[in-house]
Amino acid sequence: MTNLISHIRNFFDQKTDWLLPSLYALVVVLSVLVAAASELYFLVVIPAVLLLVYVSIIDFKNIFFLLLLLLPLSMEVDLPGGFSTDFPAELLMVGLTLVYFLYVLQNGKTMSAAFLRHPLTLLFLLHIGWTFVTMITSNAFVISFKFMLAKIWYVTTFYFLAGTIFQDIKDFKAYLWTIFVPLVFSIIIINVKHYSFGFDFEKINYVVHPFYRNHVDYACLMALFFPVIVLTMNWYKDSFLLKWILRIGAVLVLIGIYFSYTRAAYVAIVLAFGAYFIMRFRLMKISLVAALTVFVLMIGYLSHNNNYMEMAPDYNKTITHNDFNNLIEATYKGEDISTMERVYRWVAGFQMIKAEPLTGFGPGTFVSFYESYTLASFQTYVSDNPERSGIHSYYLMIMVEQGLPGLAIFLLLIAFILIKGEQVYQETKDKDEQIIVLIAILSIIVIDALLLINDMLESDKVGPFFFISMALIVNQDLKNKRMQHANFERSREVQK
């Protein structure tokens, strides 16, 4: 296999002067002519696919950044058989996964194993490994198998491949602008459309199409990328133009978040602000203990004597609200249908956990089984769930689908990321690199907060940034250790 790849590379290197451009031009012409003659218009995509394959073999880094460029603009496309894909982002993920496996086959002997041996990577692999175990024991193996495939190309592309690519600050600056430009473009388009409707609360899910599945995806991407924009402004103090482009972009993101009418995004932005000071003053462990204590007390209270039944809504009062101010008021009164439908599914989820506490029902299977575990007293007007949406809490979803061990592993992974991230942040001496670590941690904290009431880590608008942030922390930790080792060796030489 490695010899085959080498031969292909050598062929490309030798023939790029005249043969390949001529062949490519011929393919373009033939594709257009055949597509027009047969009315099979999808054939015109063939030249683009071949070009992507060529560039991937020559330098997959360019394809990776093309994928990042397309993430904010990628569209959900329905496929036959009730399936869907994020086009074209997910196709590029699959392609890059295959290319990366070939890259490892060719360069595995010379690649450093430090990234793979890092404790965070090992813990992450434990999480993936348990997901695989629960796929084997799944109550719906085919669904779980498809879920596992998608998980593999997300993880391979945005953790392992990203860990190979992001080696210095230049790569991160490329990441910043590659996401920033299409994100701001989508915000401008959406707000112009929304303005034509008077920023009507009811129209928000309509105007975010086709770039985003719903207003939650839109708001979550803006919320997790906002710290990136704000914290990188200091890099461009000497560039009036770039500094002001980032400032204007930050304002547009805040405007976009406000008019997305997404309560979770509002809370996530506030948490990111607080997390900045937690990082600065080394309060991560205390904060995690406090958060865990609150969580355990809350679960304990709701479980005691079935106190959760107090949350059962009044069926006739839980309605869809057409005004955002009314929605906020309805939320704390328990009369908002969106919130109470979440509770309806959460209660079903806890009933499912009692039935399958060890390995759960299998990855991706909640929607297939939850209806028989629901309680009628929590039902709302939208409980028929025609869009087949999930449980709306990633932590609870993991517990339902992967059992209590699955949740324990994932929570351990989250805690380790944050504690290790704080340590790496404090150990990093270079200010620019320190900002990158801070951005990675704040992005993860924002995503962790969003996952409390959303189950979107496998969404192309959220998941990639979680995995990339993990890879950034690992790479910086390895770099710090190399510098510490080099300094130690120099000090030994001086002592001699």
C-alpha positions, 0 to 999 in steps of 0.5 A: 500500500505504501509503495502504491501511494509513493508511485502515485505521488511520483507520477503526479510530480513528474506529469504536472507540467503538461499531461495532467492539465490536459487530461483534466481539461478533457475530463471537464469537457466530457463531463459537461457533454455527457451530462447535457446529452444524458440529462444526468447533470450530477456528472458535472461534479466529476471534475471537482471530485477528481480535483479534490482527490488529486489535491488530497494526495498531494497535500491533504492540509488544503482539503482540511481547510476547505472543509473548515471553510465549508462548515458554516455553509454546509447544508443538511440534505435528505437522502433516500431511506430516511437518511440525511447528510451535511453536504458537502462537509460530511463527504469531505470528512469521509474522504479525509478519513480515508486519506489520513489512514493512507497517510498513517500507513505510509508515514506511521514508522516516522510519526511521533507516538507522543500524541497517541500516548497522551493521557487525554488521547487515551481517555478519549479512545476509552470513550470511543472504545466504550461507544464501540462496545455499546454498538455491539450490544445495541438493541438496534445494531444497524442504527448504532453501526451507522452512528459509529461510522459517523463518529469515526470520521468526525474523530479521525478528521477533527482530532487525529488529522487536526492534531497532525496539522495544527503545529504552530500559530500560523495554522491557528491563524488560518483556522481563525480566518477560514471559519470567520469569513463564511460565518460572518457571511452567513450571519449577514445573509441571515440577518438581512433576510430576518430584517425583511420580516422585522426580526420576527421571532416566529421566522428565525428557523425559516431565515437560517436555512439553508445553512443551518438546520435550525436557530439552535445550530446557528446560535451555538456556532456563533457562541462557541466561536465568539471567544476565538474572535475576541481573544485573537484581536490582540494579534492584529494590533499593528494592522488597522484593517484586520483589527477592525474586521475582527471587531466588526465581526464580533459585533455581528456575532453578538447581533446574530446571537441576540436575534437567534432567540436562543436562550442556551447561547445567551447563557453560554456566552455568560459562562465563557466570560466567567470561565475566563476568570476561572482559568486566570485564577486557577479555580477549575477544580473547585468549579468542577466540584461545585458543578458536580455537587449541584448536579448530584443534589439536583438528581437526588432531589428529583429522584427522592419520593418521585419529586420529578413529578412536580415538574409535570406541566399543565397540558393546556398551558404548555403552548408555543409562544410567538413572542420571545419575551413571552417565551422567557416568562413562560420558561420559568413558569413551566408553560413553554412547550419547547422546555416542557417537551424536553422534560417529557423526553428526559423523564422517558430517558430516566425510565430507559436508564432503569431498564438498561443501566449498564450498556444502554440501548445503543448509540443513536437509538433513543428516538427508536425506543423512547416512546414506550417509556414516556409518562402521559402526565408530561406530554405536550402538544408536540410529543408526536415528534414528527421531525424525529429529534433526540433527547435534547441533552447530550449527557442524558443521551449518553447515559440512555444509549451507552449506560452509566459507564458511558456517562462516567467515562464522558464526564471523566473526559470532560473533567480531564480536558478542563483540568489539564487545559488549565495546567497547560494554560498556566505552563505555556510561556508564549503569550500567543500560544497561551491565547490558543489554549485559552480559546480551546478551553473556552470553546469546550466550556461553551460546548459543554454548557450547550450540551446540557439541553442539546444533543449536538456533539455529532453536529457539523456545526459543533462537534468539529470545534470540540475535537479540534480544541482537544487536539490543540490542548494536547499539541501545546502540552507536548510542546511545553514538555519538549521545551521543559526537557530542552531547558533541563538538558541545557541546565545539565550542560551548564552544570557540567 
